Amino acid sequence: MRRPLGRTSRAPAAKWAKWLTDRYQMKVDRASGIKTDSNDRAGRRYIENLVARIVRVSGETVEIVESVPTLGV
């Protein structure tokens, strides 16, 4: 018997996607003019690889949680 997943597992993917894009977009500091572009340092495929790892780990987590037997309490 599978137990229902917790509320956090149903959080919309858009929430973490927004967080991710906010962190990894190119920004220019107005005061100093310094450009911060995470993609330059990590390579162009960094975001794609990061999302792929998140999806893989999320899937593995679901499998682990579903395999845990329910408590007969």
C-alpha positions as CSV (number, residue, x, y, z in Angstrom):
1,M,0.0,0.0,0.0
2,R,1.3,3.4,-0.9
3,R,1.0,6.2,1.5
4,P,0.1,9.6,0.3
5,L,2.9,12.0,-0.3
6,G,3.3,15.1,1.9
7,R,2.1,18.5,1.0
8,T,5.5,19.8,-0.1
9,S,5.7,17.1,-2.8
10,R,2.8,18.8,-4.5
11,A,4.3,22.2,-4.6
12,P,4.2,23.6,-8.2
13,A,7.4,23.2,-10.2
14,A,7.0,26.9,-11.2
15,K,8.0,27.9,-7.6
16,W,11.5,26.3,-7.8
17,A,11.9,27.2,-11.4
18,K,11.3,30.9,-10.6
19,W,13.9,30.6,-7.8
20,L,16.4,29.0,-10.1
21,T,16.0,31.6,-12.9
22,D,16.1,34.5,-10.4
23,R,19.5,33.2,-9.1
24,Y,21.1,32.3,-12.5
25,Q,20.2,35.3,-14.6
26,M,22.7,37.9,-15.7
27,K,22.7,40.9,-13.4
28,V,24.5,44.3,-13.4
29,D,25.1,46.1,-10.2
30,R,24.0,49.7,-10.7
31,A,26.5,51.3,-8.3
32,S,29.6,49.5,-9.6
33,G,28.6,48.4,-13.0
34,I,29.9,44.9,-12.3
35,K,28.3,42.2,-14.4
36,T,27.4,38.9,-12.7
37,D,26.6,36.1,-15.0
38,S,26.6,32.6,-13.4
39,N,26.3,31.0,-16.8
40,D,29.7,32.4,-17.9
41,R,31.5,30.7,-15.1
42,A,29.7,27.4,-15.2
43,G,29.3,26.9,-18.9
44,R,26.2,27.3,-21.1
45,R,24.7,23.9,-20.2
46,Y,24.9,24.4,-16.4
47,I,21.2,25.2,-16.0
48,E,20.2,22.3,-18.1
49,N,22.4,19.9,-16.1
50,L,21.2,21.4,-12.8
51,V,17.5,20.9,-13.8
52,A,18.2,17.3,-14.9
53,R,19.9,16.5,-11.6
54,I,16.9,18.1,-9.7
55,V,14.4,16.0,-11.6
56,R,16.5,12.8,-11.2
57,V,16.9,13.3,-7.4
58,S,13.2,14.2,-7.1
59,G,12.2,11.0,-8.9
60,E,14.5,8.9,-6.7
61,T,13.1,10.5,-3.6
62,V,9.5,9.7,-4.6
63,E,10.5,6.1,-5.2
64,I,12.2,5.9,-1.8
65,V,9.2,7.4,0.0
66,E,6.8,5.2,-1.8
67,S,8.8,2.1,-0.9
68,V,8.7,2.8,2.9
69,P,6.0,0.7,4.5
70,T,3.2,2.4,6.3
71,L,3.1,2.3,10.1
72,G,0.2,0.3,11.6
73,V,-0.5,3.0,14.2
